[in-house]
Amino acid sequence: MIVYQMRRNGVEIACELLGDEARNIGELRVGVFEDGDRHRPTKGARLQRDSGEVIVELVDVQVDAIKASRMVIKGIERRQTERGVVEFAQARLCVQAVTPLLETSRERFFKQSGDGRQ
């Protein structure tokens, strides 16, 4: 699964810039997990490497939309900062790995300008 971040620090990223965001690739697991911080079960989504290492995680997750090989999930992302743990609203676009990657703004610019460079 290829996962794109759709918000940065809780602020929505413009759709045409999603292809510019870092892509995380791994196995997506959605289910009920034990929330270590709150000591209770919670609905979550975890993108994991084959080794089991968690790349990204959302808690209190909801599936927002599904269409063909794409799915949008929304939830809360926790990040450790110098001030402690901060929670942000987050949305992630999940795309099956066999699907073409999103076009970057650079690729779109050259395609629109008629220049075939990549």
C-alpha positions as semicolon CSV with decimal commas, in nm:
position;residue;x (nm);y (nm);z (nm)
1;M;0,000;0,000;0,000
2;I;0,125;0,350;-0,079
3;V;0,010;0,615;0,167
4;Y;0,014;0,992;0,113
5;Q;-0,025;1,245;0,394
6;M;-0,318;1,481;0,323
7;R;-0,262;1,724;0,613
8;R;0,048;1,888;0,757
9;N;0,020;1,981;1,126
10;G;-0,358;1,955;1,096
11;V;-0,382;2,182;0,788
12;E;-0,511;2,035;0,461
13;I;-0,264;2,004;0,171
14;A;-0,399;2,114;-0,168
15;C;-0,501;1,815;-0,384
16;E;-0,273;1,918;-0,670
17;L;0,027;1,905;-0,432
18;L;-0,039;1,557;-0,286
19;G;0,199;1,395;-0,536
20;D;0,479;1,613;-0,393
21;E;0,434;1,470;-0,044
22;A;0,653;1,190;0,085
23;R;0,517;0,845;0,006
24;N;0,519;0,573;0,266
25;I;0,503;0,216;0,143
26;G;0,408;-0,081;0,356
27;E;0,124;-0,303;0,471
28;L;-0,183;-0,118;0,599
29;R;-0,361;-0,270;0,899
30;V;-0,692;-0,124;1,014
31;G;-0,854;-0,259;1,328
32;V;-0,887;-0,230;1,704
33;F;-0,553;-0,186;1,881
34;E;-0,449;-0,132;2,240
35;D;-0,377;0,239;2,281
36;G;-0,068;0,254;2,502
37;D;-0,115;0,622;2,594
38;R;-0,480;0,596;2,692
39;H;-0,473;0,234;2,812
40;R;-0,784;0,136;2,619
41;P;-0,871;-0,033;2,290
42;T;-0,914;0,211;2,001
43;K;-0,984;0,195;1,627
44;G;-0,657;0,251;1,451
45;A;-0,469;0,229;1,124
46;R;-0,104;0,131;1,106
47;L;0,123;0,126;0,805
48;Q;0,395;-0,131;0,877
49;R;0,711;-0,256;0,712
50;D;0,758;-0,631;0,660
51;S;0,964;-0,633;0,982
52;G;0,658;-0,511;1,178
53;E;0,802;-0,162;1,233
54;V;0,519;0,094;1,240
55;I;0,582;0,371;0,985
56;V;0,268;0,580;1,048
57;E;-0,024;0,536;1,282
58;L;-0,364;0,700;1,320
59;V;-0,595;0,651;1,618
60;D;-0,972;0,695;1,635
61;V;-0,961;0,622;1,262
62;Q;-1,256;0,630;1,021
63;V;-1,273;0,527;0,657
64;D;-1,384;0,847;0,483
65;A;-1,411;0,729;0,121
66;I;-1,335;0,427;-0,098
67;K;-1,317;0,432;-0,477
68;A;-1,158;0,161;-0,693
69;S;-0,801;0,110;-0,563
70;R;-0,799;0,421;-0,340
71;M;-0,919;0,487;0,012
72;V;-0,911;0,794;0,238
73;I;-0,882;0,738;0,611
74;K;-0,907;1,008;0,877
75;G;-0,801;1,007;1,237
76;I;-0,566;1,154;1,494
77;E;-0,188;1,150;1,449
78;R;0,035;1,184;1,754
79;R;0,379;1,338;1,733
80;Q;0,646;1,380;1,996
81;T;0,771;1,741;2,014
82;E;0,998;1,927;2,253
83;R;0,681;2,028;2,443
84;G;0,549;1,673;2,468
85;V;0,300;1,472;2,264
86;V;0,087;1,675;2,021
87;E;-0,223;1,543;1,844
88;F;-0,322;1,656;1,494
89;A;-0,622;1,581;1,274
90;Q;-0,483;1,377;0,987
91;A;-0,610;1,225;0,665
92;R;-0,422;0,976;0,451
93;L;-0,481;0,873;0,091
94;C;-0,412;0,500;0,062
95;V;-0,345;0,361;-0,286
96;Q;-0,280;-0,001;-0,382
97;A;0,085;-0,049;-0,476
98;V;-0,001;-0,165;-0,831
99;T;-0,170;0,170;-0,904
100;P;0,035;0,446;-1,075
101;L;0,182;0,703;-0,835
102;L;0,026;1,047;-0,806
103;E;0,171;1,303;-1,044
104;T;0,405;1,560;-0,886
105;S;0,359;1,933;-0,950
106;R;0,689;1,931;-1,144
107;E;0,568;1,651;-1,374
108;R;0,233;1,828;-1,421
109;F;0,409;2,158;-1,504
110;F;0,623;2,001;-1,777
111;K;0,328;1,809;-1,919
112;Q;0,116;2,127;-1,936
113;S;0,398;2,335;-2,083
114;G;0,450;2,077;-2,360
115;D;0,806;1,996;-2,251
116;G;0,853;1,619;-2,228
117;R;1,120;1,641;-1,954
118;Q;1,069;1,457;-1,627
